[in-house]
Amino acid sequence: MSNGPPIGWGIAGFGWVARDYMLPAMIEAAHRLVAVCDPDPAARLKAEALGAAAYESFEALAADPAVEAVYVATPNYLHRTATEVFAAAGKAVLCEKPMATTVWDAGAMVEASLRAGILYGTAFDQRHHPAHRALRTAVRAGVLGRVTAVRIVYACWLGVDWSAGGSTDNWRADGVRAGGGALMDLAPHGLDLIDFLLDEPVRQLAAVTQTRVQDYAVDDGGLLIGKTASGILASLHVAYNCPDMLPRRRLEILGTRGQLTAVNTMGQDPGGDVLFTSADSGEETSFSVPEPRTSPFVGQVRAFAHALRTGNHAAFSAERDLHTMRLIEQAYASAGPHGADR
């Protein structure tokens, strides 16, 4: 995939995901970080130490002519404002998931992107994991026969005192800034991945949530069940209450000819193992994932650059991402009040 000249990237919100995963991906993809905006002086100092310009506001970053595209990695409640500012300035936007804290804000982001004519994408990096791309190819080739169900476990431990990259601000446990808990944070990845693997989205969705372990008001776990238009069943277990030493990342695709099981593929890294179980013999064999196994963040950066340079935006869709936000809203609405599980 030819990306053309290097992209001049800006980053809004220079936290641990941006520093530890997105920035290395930009460098590996031969692009440049030219500017950062963050209200935290310490974050701006880190950006300046890397040779990037550092700004305090979205507007200042948007005014930098060297910035072509912006990776938005702020807390969720700021996604709409950031996208509107950068779109109005003609910058392409790659925004972290979830798209926003509400469907209303997500819809405004779609409108802003269309009005400005810019490339918008939500950072669903799991579409770019080498194992998941290989699974999609296998499903398309009929390896599983008629697909009947997809099952996903995507869980972690996120205590109220959780911190990463030196930050002690656990905004993911704040319902106002995050928009929800484990379901809001983790389920969008699973729902988008199902769409990617099957070439069709989930259309019906319901959920139950819990606040069972963690001492905060948002949900720390959820079970979601749904179905695609063609009748494929989907189930997801997402959690902030699963100790990290337990098995917590598993993807299964079931069909009439067999089952593909991916363990530890979901996440920021390119690793994990995939097995194929034959429906005829029950025999398990290793499923080959093509090399090189690059980070899903690298694949995402390359795909976004290709879309920006060629004008072919098919790999990214604001309308598709808005549908995923609507599914999250449906899930929370069906779950009803949570937090009384202790």
N, C-alpha and C positions, 0 to 999 in steps of 0.2 A: 504494500500500500504506500504510494508516494504521497508525502505530505507537503511537498513544495518547500518554500523558504520557512525558516523557523518562526514559530508564533511568539510574539511578545506578550507574555502572560502577566496579568495582575492577579493577586489573591486578596480577597476580602475576608478577613478573619484568619490570622496567622497562628492557629492553634496546632495541636499535636497531629491531627490528621493531615493538615496542609503541610506541615514541616516534615513529618516522618514518612509520608506516603506520596502525597501529590507532588511536592517539590522534587524528590528523587525521580519520579515518573517523568516529569517535564524534562529533566536533565537527560535521562536515558533516551527519551524520544527526540533529543537534539533540539529542544526549544529553550526559551530564555525566560527567567523570572525577572521582570523589569521593575515591578512596583508592588507594594503591599499596603493595605489600609487596615488599621486595628486601633481601637481606643486605648489599648494597653501599651504604655511606653516601653515595657520590657520586650514585648513582641516586636515593636517597631525597631528597637535596637538590634534584635536578632536579624531582622530583614536588612538593615543597613550594613551589618557585618558581612552579609552575603553579597553586597554590592547592589542591592535593590533600593529604589526610592521608597520612602516610608511616609505614609499619610495617616491622618487621624480619621478622615471622613470618607464616605462613599463618593461624595461630590469631587473631592480633590483627586482621588484615584481616577474617576471618570474623565477628568480634564487632562490627564496625562496622555499626550499624543502617541507615546511609544506603546501604550497598552492596546492590543487588538482584542483580547479575550480575557474574561475574568472568571476565575474559579471562586464561587461563593461558598464559604465554609463558616459562616456565622451561626449563632444559635438560630433555631428554626423560625422564630417570630420575626426575624429581620430579613428573611429571604425575599419577601415581596418588595420591601422598600429597596433593597439592594438591586434586585432585578429591574425594577422600574427606572432607577437612576442610571444603571449601566446601559440598559436598552435605549433610553432616550439619548445617550451619548454615542450610540452606534456601536457599542461593544458587544461581541458575542458573549453569551453567558452559559457557563456550566455550573449548575447549582446543586449543592448537596441535597440528598434526600432527608426527610420527606420534602416534597415540593414546597409546602408551607404548613402552617398550623391549622388552617381551615380551607375548605373547598372554595370559599369566597375569595380568599387571598390568592389561591392557586389560579383561579379563573382570571383574576386581575393580572397575574403574571403572564398568562397566555395572551391576553389582550395587548399588554405592553409590548410583548415580543412581536406579535403580528403587526401592530401599529408601526413599530420601528423597522420592521423587516430584517431583524437580526436572527442569527442562529441561536436557539435556546435548547439546552439539554439538561435533564436531571441526571445527577451522577450515580446512575445505577451501574456501578463498576462490575457487578456479578455477571452481566452480559458479556464481559470481556475476559473472564477467567478462562484459561485454555481448556480446562476440563469441561466447563459448561458449554463451550463452543463445540467440543467434540461430542458431547451428549446430544446437542441439538442436531448435529449432522447425523448421528445414529438414529434418532427418532425420525428424521426426515427420510432416511434410507429404508425405514421399515424394519429395523433390527428387532424392535420389540413387538412387531405385529400391530394390532389395534390397541392403542394406548387407552388404559382405563382409569388410571389415577396417578397423582403426584403427591408425595408426602415429604414435608420439610420440617426439620427441627433446626432452629437457629436461636441459640440461647447463650447467655453469659451471666456473669455476676457483676452487678452494678449497685454497690451499696451507696447509702446516702453520703458517705465520706469519700466516694471514689474520686480519683484525680489521675491525670495523665499529662505528661509533658511539662510538669512543673505547675500546672494550673490546679487550683483548689476549688474552682467554680464548677460544681456539678449541675449545670443548667438542665441536663437531661432528666433530672428528677423534679424539675419545676414545671408544673402543668401550664403555666402562663407562657413561659418562654419555649417550651418544647411542644406544647399542644397535646401531650399525652405521655404515656410511659413506654413500656416495652413494645406494645402493639404499634404505636406511632413510629417508633424508631426502627424496629427490626422487620415488621411485616411488609413494608413497602418493597424491600429487597426481594423477599420471597414471592410476592405477588407479581412483581415485574419479571422475575426469573421464570416463573411459570409461563407467562406470556411469551417470553423469549424462546423457551424450550419447545413449546407446543405450537408456536405461530398463531396462538389465539389467546385472548385474555379471559380471566375469570369474569363471569357476568353476574352470578348470584353469590352472596357472601353473608355469613352470620358468624358471631363470635361470642365467647364468654371470656371474661377477664378476672384476674385476681389481684389483690394486694395482700400477699400472704406472708412475706418474709421481710421485705425492706421497709424501713421506717420513713416512708414518704407517701404523699397523697395519690400519686399517679399509679397506674397498674404496673405490677412487677411480673406479670405473666399473662398469657392469653392463648386460647385455642381458637383457630379459625377454620371453618369448613365452607367450601364453595364448589361451584361447578361452572365449566365453560359452556359456551353455546352449543357445542357438539356433544356435551354430556360427560366430559372427563371430570372426575372428582378431584378436588384439591383440599389438602389439609395442611395447616401450619401450626407448629407450637413455637411460640416466641417467649423469651423469658429474660428477666434481669435477676432471677433468683436461683440460677443454676451454677453451683461452684465450678470454677474453670477447670478443675482437674477431672470432672466427669465428662462422659461423652455428650457433646452438645451441638454438633454440627453434622447433619446428615440429610441427604437428599436421595429420594427413591422415586424412580419412574417405572410404573408397572404396565405391562402389556400382555397380550395373549401369547406371545412367543418367549417372553422372558422379563427380567427385571434388571435395571441398571441402578446400582447403589454407589453414591459418592459420599465419602467420609472425609470431613475436614477440608472440603473444597471451598465452602462459603466463608468469606473473610477477605482481608486485605492482601493476603499472600498467595503465591501461585501454586502451593502444594496440594496435598491430599491424594487419596487413592480412590480408584473406581473399579468396581467388580460387575461382571455380567453373570446373572444366574439364568441358566437355560430352563425354559418351561417344560422341555421334553425329558431331560435327565436330572434336573436339579443341580447339575454341576456348576460350581463357581469358577470363573476364570478372570484373570486380570484384564481390564479393558484399557487399551492403549490410548494415551493422550499424546498428541504430537508435540515434539520439542520445537523451539525452546519454550519452557514454561515461564513466561514472563509475568510480572505482576499484573493483575487486572487493572490497576491504575495506569500502567504503561499502555495497555491496549486501549483504554478509554481515551487517553490523551491523543494517541495516534488516530483513533477513529474520529475524534472531534476535530482535529487539525485537518484531516482528509475532507470532512464535511465542509469545513470553513473554506478551504482552498479550492475545492472543486464545485461548491455550490450544490452538491448532492446531499441533502439533509435527511435522507431516508432512514439512516441509523438512529436519528434522534427525532422525537415527536412530543411537543408540548401537549397536544391533545391526548395522546396516549398516557402521558404522565398525569394529566388531569383526571383521566378515568381511574387511575390507581388511587388518587386522592379521594375520589368519590367512594371507592371500595372501602378505604379506611374509615370514612365517615359512616358508611353502612355498618361496618363491623362494630364501631363504638355505639352506634344507635341500637343495634340488636343486643349488645351486651348489657345495656342499662347501667345503673349505678354500680360502682365497684368500691372496694376499700373496706368492706366489712367482713373479711375472711379470717381475721385473727381470732 
